[in-house]
Amino acid sequence: MKRWMLNIGIVLVTLLLVAAVFLFINGSLEMDPTSEQIEKSRIASSIMGIICFAVDGILIKLRIKG
């Protein structure tokens, strides 16, 4: 039971990581974003990416261990 919960968690966190990378590459998703909006979205997506990468690593380590 613990194994499939870890698998689902890994998939969900990996999808969030992909979304963070997509947001970082594309910047703000508005029609005509200002440079400040682009910078804010890149900072937010960087933080989100770092957190998702760390959580994904922890989940994968728990999955391998258990």
Secondary structure as GFF3:
##gff-version 3
##sequence-region A 1 66
A	DSSP	alpha_helix	2	26	.	.	.	ID=ss1
A	DSSP	alpha_helix	35	65	.	.	.	ID=ss2
###
